[in-house]
Amino acid sequence: MKATAKKISPSMTYTAKYTKIESGYMGQLVEWPEVITEGRTLEECRASLRDALHEMIQAYIQLGKEIPQGGGLLEQIPVEI
């Protein structure tokens, strides 16, 4: 279920996925894949991702689009090869 722009919870939690890349780190929200950033350090990437999320929320509100719900969970699953 998605929140509408007019019924946003005052606080939502999103799941960030960080990947080490050649230039530093890439960050992306699991529940909102369009929110993606890069940074030289993990801290820089995290801050940039937070800024991008705020901007995306504002853009969705202005456009009257539904805002994806957060609350996902990532789990690493070990496998023998």
ABEGO torsion letter per residue (X at the ends): XBBBAABBBABBBBBBBBBBBAAEBBBBBAABAABBBBBABAAAAAAAAAAAAAAAAAAAAAAGBBBBBBGBBBBBBBBBX
